[in-house]
């Protein structure tokens, strides 16, 4: 099955079916096909869908890596939490690469003066965001300087 497109006759032979049965599958919508002139052509992916074979996984998708991180910051009041969340979310949205989505959620526990960041994304994007957080939280002019915040 090295071809990308098959004729009705080829599909019938491959599946051990009568040509009329394959045409019936096409007419009923059970098998997707494209009409070229007076003949139908069936894509390999559509044939695989009919037979229940899983679609081949592209090599790039097989190498995908996703990182889940939770960052906890203690000593954060409501005002600092709002500034920090706005800063981090703006940074994520500004440097957004659609091929490498990065999802960030923030949670502030006002009673405990604790903030958490939940980060989901690829390793490089997550590492960049963690460096940004580290710089903001530990730098002299950070958003939490003078408020006792630390990671």
Residue frames relative to the residue before (quaternion, step in Angstrom):
aa qw qx qy qz dx dy dz
X 1.0000 0.0000 0.0000 0.0000 0.00 0.00 0.00
X 0.1661 0.8267 -0.5199 0.1370 3.58 0.70 1.01
X 0.5860 0.5951 -0.3730 0.4041 3.62 1.21 -0.38
X 0.4437 -0.6679 0.5246 0.2860 3.53 -1.27 0.41
X 0.7778 0.2059 -0.1007 0.5852 3.59 1.16 -0.62
X 0.1567 -0.7896 0.5906 0.0554 3.55 -1.09 0.82
X 0.4354 -0.6432 0.5549 0.2981 3.53 -1.23 0.51
X 0.6707 -0.4678 0.3773 0.4348 3.56 -1.30 0.23
X 0.6495 0.5296 -0.3129 0.4469 3.57 0.97 -0.87
X 0.6572 0.5065 -0.3135 0.4618 3.59 0.96 -0.84
X 0.6462 0.5076 -0.3185 0.4725 3.59 0.97 -0.84
X 0.6353 0.5276 -0.3297 0.4575 3.58 0.95 -0.87
X 0.6739 0.4910 -0.2953 0.4665 3.59 0.91 -0.88
X 0.6597 0.5213 -0.3069 0.4460 3.58 0.92 -0.90
X 0.7615 0.3755 -0.1925 0.4920 3.57 0.98 -0.88
X 0.4282 -0.7068 0.4636 0.3197 3.59 1.26 -0.18
X 0.4974 0.6360 -0.4292 0.4048 3.56 1.09 0.76
X 0.5494 -0.5672 0.4825 0.3789 3.54 -1.32 0.22
X 0.6201 -0.5607 0.4034 0.3721 3.59 -1.13 0.66
X 0.6444 0.5235 -0.3302 0.4490 3.61 0.99 -0.79
X 0.6155 0.5413 -0.3490 0.4542 3.59 1.06 -0.68
X 0.6528 0.5032 -0.3117 0.4728 3.58 0.94 -0.87
X 0.6501 0.5008 -0.3196 0.4737 3.61 0.95 -0.82
X 0.6212 0.5372 -0.3292 0.4661 3.58 1.07 -0.70
X 0.6211 0.5277 -0.3290 0.4770 3.59 1.06 -0.77
X 0.6535 0.5106 -0.3078 0.4663 3.57 1.00 -0.84
X 0.6820 0.4921 -0.2938 0.4542 3.60 0.84 -0.96
X 0.7070 0.4554 -0.2702 0.4688 3.59 0.98 -0.78
X 0.5266 -0.6477 0.4069 0.3710 3.59 1.25 -0.24
X 0.4564 0.6953 -0.4413 0.3368 3.56 1.26 0.02
X 0.7616 0.1767 -0.0950 0.6162 3.58 1.20 -0.64
X 0.3262 -0.7470 0.5463 0.1926 3.57 -0.67 1.08
X 0.0655 0.7808 -0.6170 0.0734 3.54 -1.07 0.82
X 0.3134 -0.7112 0.5982 0.1952 3.52 -1.30 0.46
X 0.3162 -0.7409 0.5598 0.1943 3.54 -0.93 0.88
X 0.0275 -0.7670 0.6405 -0.0254 3.54 -0.79 1.10
X 0.7959 -0.0465 -0.0269 0.6030 3.53 -0.29 1.27
X 0.7674 -0.2976 0.2454 0.5122 3.56 -0.69 -1.08
X 0.6757 0.4854 -0.2874 0.4745 3.57 1.25 0.04
X 0.4002 -0.6769 0.5632 0.2539 3.53 -1.26 0.55
X 0.1139 -0.7438 0.6529 0.0864 3.53 -1.24 0.60
X 0.1975 -0.7825 0.5865 0.0683 3.53 -0.93 0.99
X 0.3720 -0.7242 0.5405 0.2123 3.56 -0.82 1.04
X 0.6225 -0.5616 0.3976 0.3729 3.54 -1.15 0.65
X 0.6409 0.5305 -0.3303 0.4458 3.60 0.95 -0.83
X 0.6630 0.4927 -0.3075 0.4722 3.60 1.01 -0.77
X 0.6253 0.5164 -0.3303 0.4829 3.57 1.08 -0.70
X 0.6456 0.5146 -0.3104 0.4711 3.58 1.00 -0.85
X 0.6319 0.5270 -0.3319 0.4614 3.60 1.04 -0.77
X 0.6468 0.5158 -0.3181 0.4630 3.59 1.00 -0.79
X 0.7487 0.4091 -0.2207 0.4727 3.57 0.88 -0.92
X 0.5112 -0.6758 0.4033 0.3456 3.58 1.28 -0.13
X 0.4242 0.6745 -0.4913 0.3516 3.59 1.18 0.30
X 0.4655 -0.6651 0.4881 0.3204 3.56 -0.96 0.75
X 0.5291 -0.6168 0.4780 0.3333 3.54 -1.11 0.71
X 0.5331 -0.6301 0.4438 0.3491 3.58 -0.99 0.73
X 0.3908 -0.7142 0.5346 0.2267 3.56 -1.02 0.84
X 0.4308 -0.6915 0.5052 0.2845 3.59 -0.76 0.97
X 0.6101 -0.5941 0.3745 0.3668 3.62 -1.01 0.73
X 0.6386 0.5311 -0.3440 0.4379 3.61 0.96 -0.75
X 0.6627 0.4988 -0.3154 0.4611 3.60 0.98 -0.79
X 0.6149 0.5592 -0.3501 0.4319 3.58 1.08 -0.66
X 0.7255 0.4263 -0.2323 0.4879 3.58 1.14 -0.60
X 0.3789 0.7421 -0.4799 0.2746 3.59 1.26 0.12
X 0.1090 -0.7808 0.6150 0.0193 3.53 -1.04 0.87
X 0.0349 -0.7895 0.6127 0.0139 3.56 -0.84 0.95
X 0.2052 -0.7759 0.5911 0.0801 3.52 -0.99 0.94
X 0.1442 -0.7503 0.6388 0.0904 3.56 -1.08 0.80
X 0.0327 0.8040 -0.5902 0.0650 3.56 -0.77 1.05
X 0.1126 -0.7426 0.6540 0.0906 3.51 -1.22 0.63
X 0.1037 -0.7835 0.6124 0.0188 3.53 -0.74 1.13
X 0.1268 -0.7895 0.5984 0.0498 3.56 -0.83 1.04
X 0.0765 -0.7802 0.6207 0.0094 3.55 -0.91 0.99
X 0.2037 -0.7912 0.5696 0.0904 3.57 -0.69 1.13
X 0.7702 0.3640 -0.2710 0.4483 3.54 -1.27 0.45
X 0.4865 0.6595 -0.4266 0.3826 3.57 1.08 0.72
X 0.2315 -0.7639 0.5844 0.1460 3.60 -0.67 1.06
X 0.7411 -0.4293 0.2746 0.4372 3.59 -1.29 0.17
X 0.6690 0.5058 -0.3123 0.4461 3.60 0.86 -0.92
X 0.6692 0.4819 -0.2972 0.4813 3.58 0.93 -0.88
X 0.6275 0.5359 -0.3379 0.4528 3.61 1.01 -0.75
X 0.6489 0.5095 -0.3186 0.4668 3.57 0.97 -0.81
X 0.6618 0.4976 -0.3086 0.4681 3.60 0.92 -0.89
X 0.6746 0.5060 -0.2910 0.4519 3.56 0.90 -0.94
X 0.6562 0.5010 -0.3125 0.4699 3.59 0.92 -0.86
X 0.6528 0.5094 -0.3161 0.4630 3.59 0.92 -0.87
X 0.6593 0.5193 -0.3034 0.4513 3.57 0.92 -0.92
X 0.7012 0.4677 -0.2753 0.4625 3.59 0.80 -1.00
X 0.6785 0.4794 -0.3033 0.4667 3.60 0.85 -0.88
X 0.6223 0.5172 -0.3449 0.4756 3.60 1.05 -0.65
X 0.6439 0.5225 -0.3180 0.4596 3.58 0.99 -0.79
X 0.6507 0.5048 -0.3097 0.4752 3.58 0.98 -0.83
X 0.7112 0.4603 -0.2639 0.4612 3.59 0.87 -0.93
X 0.6363 0.5384 -0.3300 0.4430 3.60 1.07 -0.66
X 0.7750 0.2952 -0.1485 0.5387 3.58 0.94 -0.88
X 0.2498 0.8120 -0.4896 0.1963 3.54 1.11 0.71
X 0.1077 -0.7566 0.6436 0.0424 3.55 -0.89 1.03
X 0.3853 -0.7652 0.4571 0.2388 3.64 -0.38 1.16
X 0.6411 0.5088 -0.3468 0.4581 3.61 1.14 -0.39
X 0.7601 0.2392 -0.1498 0.5853 3.58 1.29 -0.30
X 0.0711 -0.8400 0.5358 0.0470 3.61 0.42 1.14
X 0.1362 -0.7577 0.6354 0.0598 3.53 -1.11 0.80
X 0.1157 -0.7999 0.5879 0.0352 3.58 -0.71 1.09
X 0.0274 -0.8011 0.5969 -0.0338 3.54 -0.85 1.02
X 0.0395 -0.7612 0.6470 0.0221 3.54 -1.04 0.87
X 0.1784 -0.7779 0.5944 0.0985 3.55 -1.07 0.74
X 0.0633 -0.7671 0.6381 0.0188 3.52 -1.16 0.75
X 0.0979 -0.7886 0.6051 0.0486 3.58 -0.90 0.93
X 0.1798 -0.7476 0.6331 0.0889 3.54 -0.92 1.02
X 0.2899 -0.8097 0.4881 0.1489 3.54 -0.09 1.35
X 0.6383 0.5504 -0.3298 0.4254 3.58 0.99 -0.79
X 0.7619 0.3479 -0.1836 0.5145 3.59 0.97 -0.83
X 0.3415 -0.7464 0.4916 0.2910 3.61 1.31 -0.14
X 0.4822 0.6462 -0.4213 0.4152 3.52 0.96 0.98
X 0.1088 -0.7769 0.6185 0.0458 3.55 -1.05 0.83
X 0.1029 -0.7824 0.6115 0.0587 3.54 -1.07 0.78
X 0.1880 -0.7313 0.6474 0.1041 3.51 -1.22 0.76
X 0.1374 -0.7465 0.6464 0.0779 3.55 -0.92 0.96
X 0.0554 -0.8200 0.5683 -0.0399 3.57 -0.54 1.24
X 0.0013 0.7759 -0.6299 0.0339 3.56 -0.88 1.02
X 0.4346 0.6906 -0.4997 0.2906 3.57 -0.79 0.97
X 0.7061 -0.4191 0.3253 0.4691 3.54 -1.25 -0.24
X 0.6936 -0.5147 0.3201 0.3893 3.54 -1.26 0.48
X 0.6832 0.4959 -0.3036 0.4418 3.60 0.84 -0.92
X 0.6713 0.4917 -0.2977 0.4679 3.60 0.90 -0.89
X 0.6445 0.5106 -0.3157 0.4735 3.57 1.02 -0.81
X 0.6461 0.5174 -0.3199 0.4609 3.58 0.95 -0.87
X 0.6334 0.5272 -0.3290 0.4611 3.60 0.98 -0.82
X 0.6793 0.4836 -0.2945 0.4668 3.56 0.91 -0.92
X 0.6395 0.5145 -0.3318 0.4649 3.61 0.99 -0.74
X 0.6266 0.5138 -0.3373 0.4792 3.62 1.04 -0.70
X 0.6359 0.5238 -0.3230 0.4658 3.57 1.01 -0.83
X 0.6561 0.5041 -0.3060 0.4710 3.58 0.91 -0.90
X 0.6491 0.5211 -0.3167 0.4547 3.56 0.93 -0.90
X 0.6632 0.5045 -0.3069 0.4599 3.59 0.92 -0.89
X 0.6789 0.4901 -0.2915 0.4625 3.57 0.94 -0.89
X 0.7377 0.4453 -0.2419 0.4461 3.57 0.89 -0.90
X 0.7738 0.3403 -0.1927 0.4983 3.60 1.03 -0.64
X 0.5359 0.6406 -0.4044 0.3727 3.60 1.21 -0.23
X 0.6305 -0.5595 0.3905 0.3702 3.56 -1.20 0.56
X 0.7661 0.3118 -0.1657 0.5371 3.56 1.01 -0.80
X 0.2663 0.8039 -0.4940 0.1971 3.56 1.16 0.54
X 0.6752 -0.5059 0.3577 0.4002 3.53 -1.28 0.30
X 0.7521 0.3754 -0.2094 0.4996 3.58 1.13 -0.54
X 0.3594 0.7499 -0.5027 0.2361 3.61 1.18 0.08
X 0.7942 0.2487 -0.2206 0.5086 3.51 -0.92 0.98
X 0.6815 0.4688 -0.2983 0.4762 3.60 1.23 -0.09
X 0.5353 -0.6623 0.3931 0.3469 3.58 1.25 0.09
X 0.4490 0.6992 -0.4633 0.3080 3.63 1.15 0.23
X 0.1182 0.7707 -0.6205 0.0841 3.55 -1.07 0.79
X 0.4811 -0.6736 0.4869 0.2788 3.54 -1.21 0.57
